[in-house]
Amino acid sequence: MAGEPDNVVLMPLREIRAAQDAHGRRLEHIETRIGEMHDSMVTGLGLAAHANVRHDSVEKRLTDPAKRVERLEKKK
């Protein structure tokens, strides 16, 4: 009977610790996945922004010669 009070307290504590360990591992996995998604989103947005700037640059270069041709045709 002397060992019984210890078991009554220790067993639930061990179960709680095991549950916390499992939750901790799961949380670490979730944090890793969120970090990976964050990196992917930043990369994707960066590429999209770069493509948008590049598109604007190309569009401007194509528009300028078109305007020049129009002005030259008007002078004829």
C-alpha distance (Angstrom), angle and dihedral (degrees) to the residues before:
residue distance angle dihedral
M1 . . .
A2 3.78 . .
G3 3.82 91.8 .
E4 3.78 94.6 47.2
P5 3.86 99.6 82.3
D6 3.81 89.5 52.8
N7 3.78 90.9 53.5
V8 3.78 92.2 48.0
V9 3.81 89.2 56.9
L10 3.79 102.1 30.7
M11 3.79 98.2 49.6
P12 3.83 95.5 57.4
L13 3.81 89.8 42.9
R14 3.80 90.6 53.1
E15 3.80 90.2 48.7
I16 3.78 90.8 50.0
R17 3.81 90.9 48.9
A18 3.82 91.3 49.8
A19 3.81 90.6 50.4
Q20 3.81 91.2 48.5
D21 3.80 91.0 49.9
A22 3.80 90.6 51.4
H23 3.80 91.4 47.6
G24 3.79 90.6 47.3
R25 3.81 92.2 53.8
R26 3.79 90.6 47.1
L27 3.81 91.4 49.1
E28 3.81 91.3 50.6
H29 3.81 89.2 51.5
I30 3.81 91.4 49.4
E31 3.83 91.8 47.9
T32 3.81 90.1 50.9
R33 3.80 91.8 50.7
I34 3.80 92.3 47.7
G35 3.81 89.6 50.0
E36 3.80 90.7 51.5
M37 3.81 91.3 48.4
H38 3.80 90.2 49.0
D39 3.80 91.3 52.1
S40 3.81 91.1 47.7
M41 3.80 92.3 49.4
V42 3.79 92.8 48.8
T43 3.79 90.4 49.3
G44 3.79 92.2 46.8
L45 3.78 93.8 47.8
G46 3.78 90.4 46.1
L47 3.79 91.4 52.9
A48 3.79 91.4 46.3
A49 3.80 91.6 50.0
H50 3.80 90.8 47.6
A51 3.81 90.8 49.6
N52 3.81 90.5 49.1
V53 3.82 92.4 51.6
R54 3.79 90.5 45.7
H55 3.82 90.9 49.4
D56 3.81 91.1 50.9
S57 3.79 90.4 49.6
V58 3.81 93.5 50.0
E59 3.79 91.7 44.6
K60 3.80 90.8 52.8
R61 3.80 92.2 49.0
L62 3.80 90.3 50.8
T63 3.80 93.8 45.9
D64 3.82 95.2 50.9
P65 3.84 95.4 59.6
A66 3.80 90.2 44.1
K67 3.81 89.6 55.3
R68 3.80 90.5 47.3
V69 3.80 91.3 52.1
E70 3.81 90.4 49.7
R71 3.81 91.1 51.4
L72 3.80 91.2 48.7
E73 3.78 91.8 49.2
K74 3.80 90.8 50.6
K75 3.82 90.3 54.3
K76 3.83 92.0 57.7
